[in-house]
Amino acid sequence: MSEIMDFALSKEFLDRFTLAVEGQEADFIQSSLEGVKPVDITELLEEFDAEESKYVLDLLAPQVGAEVVIELEEDLQGRFLTIFSSEEIARYIDCLDSDDGVHLLNLLSISRREEVISLLENEEKAGHLLDLLRYDDDVAGGLMAKELIKANHNWTIKRCIEEIRKQAENVQKIYSVYVVDDHDKLLGKVSLKRIILADDNTKIADIYDSDIAMVETFVEEEEVVQIMQKYDLDALPVVNVRGKLMGRITIDDVLDVITEQAEEDIQMMSGISADVEEDDTVWIISKARLPWLVIGLVGGLLGAKFISLFEADIALVPVMAFFIPLITATGGNVGIQSSTIVVQGLANSSVFRDSIFKKLIKTFLVAVVNGIILAIIVFGIVIFSTSDQTIATTVSTALFSVVLLASFMGTITPLILDKLGVNPAIASGPFITTANDLLGLAVYFFVAHQLYGL
Amino acid sequence: MSEIMDFALSKEFLDRFTLAVEGQEADFIQSSLEGVKPVDITELLEEFDAEESKYVLDLLAPQVGAEVVIELEEDLQGRFLTIFSSEEIARYIDCLDSDDGVHLLNLLSISRREEVISLLENEEKAGHLLDLLRYDDDVAGGLMAKELIKANHNWTIKRCIEEIRKQAENVQKIYSVYVVDDHDKLLGKVSLKRIILADDNTKIADIYDSDIAMVETFVEEEEVVQIMQKYDLDALPVVNVRGKLMGRITIDDVLDVITEQAEEDIQMMSGISADVEEDDTVWIISKARLPWLVIGLVGGLLGAKFISLFEADIALVPVMAFFIPLITATGGNVGIQSSTIVVQGLANSSVFRDSIFKKLIKTFLVAVVNGIILAIIVFGIVIFSTSDQTIATTVSTALFSVVLLASFMGTITPLILDKLGVNPAIASGPFITTANDLLGLAVYFFVAHQLYGL
């Protein structure tokens, strides 16, 4: 129906394309990629190694090639850039928006970075890039692009349209024209709709909207995302401390940040310590997983040490050992549930959030409800199947206590981590599970030891 | 600096505002909310009950009130709507875009829905709403709004601008004008930028862009999100099977879908079965958590039953019991890590994804690497601290096998769930942990029983 739907990358096409790349069939490659969207070409090239991909890229117009490269995964970009000459990189950056350009520059060594900038044809862009390089990539200044359309408040609509005509080639998506005073201080914006509907001789000053959201360059990525999402903004202008218009952040960049943050949180919750993908090498995936596995291992060994204190008890009453997995698993599950609710609460931060005290009370009540229900179920099943009142009492009492303690741990840990400035999502992972395993064992054996009068 | 930054909801303001609501100080409420963004008023009202909020809403202009209500959490909206009369709801819906209007209608009973629609002042909107009500809310038809600007390909730019002028009030964000033929079949689009730069007498047919992405009404939400994110679209037109333009989906709606999906996945991974929030009632939170806790409990009880088969072994060699938590915890951690990587791989679906066979081989290799490293560490520590070669061999052999098996389970489970059409994120949660606990115990006791020659 539309081109997007048409370019269905089939296994057959991939096979044919692979042959073309190996046989260096330039004509076939060029004609089959004609009119294909850059992001689709990126997906295709991810099936080839860097040298093969470079052969294909060299056959494309620089504008297309640049957009294909910018859509690549970051680690692939890094690998690609090493086989490109500085001239080639400069040619690509000349075709890219400044925010994408600076992203590529940030992947280069400092000396190479300077070489590439000196090779740029577009001097205005070189200036923009030098400006953007000053910001960390997780603040508003690092997310913004310099490309935008601005109009002086004294201009007429006619003059403004001329400016749009001049800039139109550089700025892909306009959304609004930003209105500034003689010192480039941001005053407000005029939407394109308003410009279309206004009379040519209307003065910008008379129609612009001064009720405009803006952020300063140092505002953190998370806050930028929150503001744009909350107020449904397509673009957010960035200003310096004196209110001077420095750039703008567009919604597509924010979308990528949101997706990345969600993936990162999920990986943290799963105990994967680096940003790994399914198609990374075996060694990279193994390395990303090992740290948390080792932490879990140390927890397990401490648990073994702890249980060994009750060796005599177990020898006498082996039934005590039967319920170890039940206790540790429940502790783990409750802990992760609690911490997830707290972590999501922290993310959707509201100004009038419940006080920590109120949170703990609520957690406590939920734990009491669930603890009682689980304890009753377990007591019933154990007494029915073993007729051993002591073990039924031991397991259900310990289970109830573990639910309470694990809830408390699961609630308090992310709050503390958040206060310390650590991403609290980490608390929903193996960390909580390991701590709760130990806690659960302690409670269980303490209760068992008491009730059996050993 | 800007209004957004100015309206910092302080504890003090909330206290003062609470007094005003209790004392029904209409003047204070109206003047303090003057010019405040609807979403900020929503945040404020979430601190009050439905009756109090209604008092405040009645003091606001219907346009503002409608936007405040639409920003509320869905369950609060439901509670609000019950205390509003059908006339009041109709007045709000008259002020809203059709996608937001249909969202409110969907929260009402069918009979009340019809009553509200019959009360609408805007007849065109009533038709739009009846049309939208036909779609499920998780397909393109359910996400789209009917408000958009379309132009016939035979029109001139001048005529097109007149149309924009006529429609401007109804359509907040224009992005592009959609170009259709005489039968409303979607042909392409013209960006506002192009309209501004074109000559008044230019024909639309000569300048429109026919390379446009579109989806049919029945396309699923997830695919809509994927297309808009992949191609960086601000808006996506929706057509029926014959290509007739039916509506458009805007990026702000997609942003909300992405955030919701991520939160849902995380809740599934944490074993929370309904969409709960930190500020839901104790009973709602308890109920959402119980199902997975009970599943964990049943797993634990099966584990107990299983261990009881080895009661005699444990009585003779109590040290066997010490390492139960180590085995189960490692199995759980490995399983969740594996399934998370698979689930994220499924989400970033690429056409040329590795075959299942290749995936399993890779998982196996990662498991072998991690399994060997963990087994060596455990063997070293156990032999060093107990000098008991049998238990060191037992634990490290079992651990290695558990890492292998848990990786396999963690990889295969989400793949199977995905094939069955179930959200695979569920596999990263208590489900995998419980299965792996049992698997781990089986391997451990089997190995122990063999090595001790019991």
Boltz contact constraints between the chains, C-beta under 6 A:
constraints:
  - contact:
      token1: [A, 2]
      token2: [B, 212]
      max_distance: 6.0
  - contact:
      token1: [A, 2]
      token2: [B, 213]
      max_distance: 6.0
  - contact:
      token1: [A, 2]
      token2: [B, 214]
      max_distance: 6.0
  - contact:
      token1: [A, 3]
      token2: [B, 211]
      max_distance: 6.0
  - contact:
      token1: [A, 4]
      token2: [B, 213]
      max_distance: 6.0
  - contact:
      token1: [A, 9]
      token2: [B, 351]
      max_distance: 6.0
  - contact:
      token1: [A, 14]
      token2: [B, 352]
      max_distance: 6.0
  - contact:
      token1: [A, 39]
      token2: [B, 230]
      max_distance: 6.0
  - contact:
      token1: [A, 43]
      token2: [B, 350]
      max_distance: 6.0
  - contact:
      token1: [A, 47]
      token2: [B, 352]
      max_distance: 6.0
  - contact:
      token1: [A, 161]
      token2: [B, 196]
      max_distance: 6.0
  - contact:
      token1: [A, 165]
      token2: [B, 197]
      max_distance: 6.0
  - contact:
      token1: [A, 168]
      token2: [B, 193]
      max_distance: 6.0
  - contact:
      token1: [A, 174]
      token2: [B, 193]
      max_distance: 6.0
  - contact:
      token1: [A, 192]
      token2: [B, 192]
      max_distance: 6.0
  - contact:
      token1: [A, 193]
      token2: [B, 174]
      max_distance: 6.0
  - contact:
      token1: [A, 196]
      token2: [B, 161]
      max_distance: 6.0
  - contact:
      token1: [A, 196]
      token2: [B, 164]
      max_distance: 6.0
  - contact:
      token1: [A, 196]
      token2: [B, 196]
      max_distance: 6.0
  - contact:
      token1: [A, 197]
      token2: [B, 165]
      max_distance: 6.0
  - contact:
      token1: [A, 211]
      token2: [B, 3]
      max_distance: 6.0
  - contact:
      token1: [A, 212]
      token2: [B, 2]
      max_distance: 6.0
  - contact:
      token1: [A, 213]
      token2: [B, 2]
      max_distance: 6.0
  - contact:
      token1: [A, 213]
      token2: [B, 4]
      max_distance: 6.0
  - contact:
      token1: [A, 214]
      token2: [B, 2]
      max_distance: 6.0
  - contact:
      token1: [A, 229]
      token2: [B, 255]
      max_distance: 6.0
  - contact:
      token1: [A, 230]
      token2: [B, 39]
      max_distance: 6.0
  - contact:
      token1: [A, 232]
      token2: [B, 252]
      max_distance: 6.0
  - contact:
      token1: [A, 251]
      token2: [B, 251]
      max_distance: 6.0
  - contact:
      token1: [A, 252]
      token2: [B, 232]
      max_distance: 6.0
  - contact:
      token1: [A, 255]
      token2: [B, 229]
      max_distance: 6.0
  - contact:
      token1: [A, 262]
      token2: [B, 262]
      max_distance: 6.0
  - contact:
      token1: [A, 270]
      token2: [B, 336]
      max_distance: 6.0
  - contact:
      token1: [A, 270]
      token2: [B, 337]
      max_distance: 6.0
  - contact:
      token1: [A, 270]
      token2: [B, 340]
      max_distance: 6.0
  - contact:
      token1: [A, 271]
      token2: [B, 333]
      max_distance: 6.0
  - contact:
      token1: [A, 271]
      token2: [B, 337]
      max_distance: 6.0
  - contact:
      token1: [A, 272]
      token2: [B, 337]
      max_distance: 6.0
  - contact:
      token1: [A, 278]
      token2: [B, 341]
      max_distance: 6.0
  - contact:
      token1: [A, 278]
      token2: [B, 345]
      max_distance: 6.0
  - contact:
      token1: [A, 282]
      token2: [B, 365]
      max_distance: 6.0
  - contact:
      token1: [A, 282]
      token2: [B, 366]
      max_distance: 6.0
  - contact:
      token1: [A, 285]
      token2: [B, 366]
      max_distance: 6.0
  - contact:
      token1: [A, 286]
      token2: [B, 366]
      max_distance: 6.0
  - contact:
      token1: [A, 286]
      token2: [B, 369]
      max_distance: 6.0
  - contact:
      token1: [A, 286]
      token2: [B, 370]
      max_distance: 6.0
  - contact:
      token1: [A, 289]
      token2: [B, 337]
      max_distance: 6.0
  - contact:
      token1: [A, 293]
      token2: [B, 333]
      max_distance: 6.0
  - contact:
      token1: [A, 296]
      token2: [B, 329]
      max_distance: 6.0
  - contact:
      token1: [A, 296]
      token2: [B, 330]
      max_distance: 6.0
  - contact:
      token1: [A, 296]
      token2: [B, 333]
      max_distance: 6.0
  - contact:
      token1: [A, 297]
      token2: [B, 374]
      max_distance: 6.0
  - contact:
      token1: [A, 300]
      token2: [B, 325]
      max_distance: 6.0
  - contact:
      token1: [A, 300]
      token2: [B, 326]
      max_distance: 6.0
  - contact:
      token1: [A, 300]
      token2: [B, 329]
      max_distance: 6.0
  - contact:
      token1: [A, 301]
      token2: [B, 381]
      max_distance: 6.0
  - contact:
      token1: [A, 303]
      token2: [B, 325]
      max_distance: 6.0
  - contact:
      token1: [A, 304]
      token2: [B, 322]
      max_distance: 6.0
  - contact:
      token1: [A, 304]
      token2: [B, 323]
      max_distance: 6.0
  - contact:
      token1: [A, 304]
      token2: [B, 326]
      max_distance: 6.0
  - contact:
      token1: [A, 307]
      token2: [B, 322]
      max_distance: 6.0
  - contact:
      token1: [A, 308]
      token2: [B, 322]
      max_distance: 6.0
  - contact:
      token1: [A, 311]
      token2: [B, 318]
      max_distance: 6.0
  - contact:
      token1: [A, 314]
      token2: [B, 318]
      max_distance: 6.0
  - contact:
      token1: [A, 314]
      token2: [B, 321]
      max_distance: 6.0
  - contact:
      token1: [A, 315]
      token2: [B, 318]
      max_distance: 6.0
  - contact:
      token1: [A, 318]
      token2: [B, 311]
      max_distance: 6.0
  - contact:
      token1: [A, 318]
      token2: [B, 314]
      max_distance: 6.0
  - contact:
      token1: [A, 318]
      token2: [B, 315]
      max_distance: 6.0
  - contact:
      token1: [A, 321]
      token2: [B, 314]
      max_distance: 6.0
  - contact:
      token1: [A, 321]
      token2: [B, 321]
      max_distance: 6.0
  - contact:
      token1: [A, 322]
      token2: [B, 304]
      max_distance: 6.0
  - contact:
      token1: [A, 322]
      token2: [B, 307]
      max_distance: 6.0
  - contact:
      token1: [A, 322]
      token2: [B, 308]
      max_distance: 6.0
  - contact:
      token1: [A, 323]
      token2: [B, 304]
      max_distance: 6.0
  - contact:
      token1: [A, 324]
      token2: [B, 324]
      max_distance: 6.0
  - contact:
      token1: [A, 325]
      token2: [B, 300]
      max_distance: 6.0
  - contact:
      token1: [A, 325]
      token2: [B, 303]
      max_distance: 6.0
  - contact:
      token1: [A, 325]
      token2: [B, 328]
      max_distance: 6.0
  - contact:
      token1: [A, 325]
      token2: [B, 437]
      max_distance: 6.0
  - contact:
      token1: [A, 326]
      token2: [B, 300]
      max_distance: 6.0
  - contact:
      token1: [A, 326]
      token2: [B, 304]
      max_distance: 6.0
  - contact:
      token1: [A, 328]
      token2: [B, 325]
      max_distance: 6.0
  - contact:
      token1: [A, 329]
      token2: [B, 296]
      max_distance: 6.0
  - contact:
      token1: [A, 329]
      token2: [B, 300]
      max_distance: 6.0
  - contact:
      token1: [A, 329]
      token2: [B, 437]
      max_distance: 6.0
  - contact:
      token1: [A, 330]
      token2: [B, 296]
      max_distance: 6.0
  - contact:
      token1: [A, 333]
      token2: [B, 271]
      max_distance: 6.0
  - contact:
      token1: [A, 333]
      token2: [B, 293]
      max_distance: 6.0
  - contact:
      token1: [A, 333]
      token2: [B, 296]
      max_distance: 6.0
  - contact:
      token1: [A, 333]
      token2: [B, 430]
      max_distance: 6.0
  - contact:
      token1: [A, 336]
      token2: [B, 270]
      max_distance: 6.0
  - contact:
      token1: [A, 337]
      token2: [B, 270]
      max_distance: 6.0
  - contact:
      token1: [A, 337]
      token2: [B, 271]
      max_distance: 6.0
  - contact:
      token1: [A, 337]
      token2: [B, 272]
      max_distance: 6.0
  - contact:
      token1: [A, 337]
      token2: [B, 289]
      max_distance: 6.0
  - contact:
      token1: [A, 340]
      token2: [B, 270]
      max_distance: 6.0
  - contact:
      token1: [A, 341]
      token2: [B, 278]
      max_distance: 6.0
  - contact:
      token1: [A, 345]
      token2: [B, 278]
      max_distance: 6.0
  - contact:
      token1: [A, 350]
      token2: [B, 43]
      max_distance: 6.0
  - contact:
      token1: [A, 351]
      token2: [B, 9]
      max_distance: 6.0
  - contact:
      token1: [A, 352]
      token2: [B, 14]
      max_distance: 6.0
  - contact:
      token1: [A, 352]
      token2: [B, 47]
      max_distance: 6.0
  - contact:
      token1: [A, 365]
      token2: [B, 282]
      max_distance: 6.0
  - contact:
      token1: [A, 366]
      token2: [B, 282]
      max_distance: 6.0
  - contact:
      token1: [A, 366]
      token2: [B, 285]
      max_distance: 6.0
  - contact:
      token1: [A, 366]
      token2: [B, 286]
      max_distance: 6.0
  - contact:
      token1: [A, 369]
      token2: [B, 286]
      max_distance: 6.0
  - contact:
      token1: [A, 370]
      token2: [B, 286]
      max_distance: 6.0
  - contact:
      token1: [A, 374]
      token2: [B, 297]
      max_distance: 6.0
  - contact:
      token1: [A, 381]
      token2: [B, 301]
      max_distance: 6.0
  - contact:
      token1: [A, 430]
      token2: [B, 333]
      max_distance: 6.0
  - contact:
      token1: [A, 437]
      token2: [B, 325]
      max_distance: 6.0
  - contact:
      token1: [A, 437]
      token2: [B, 329]
      max_distance: 6.0
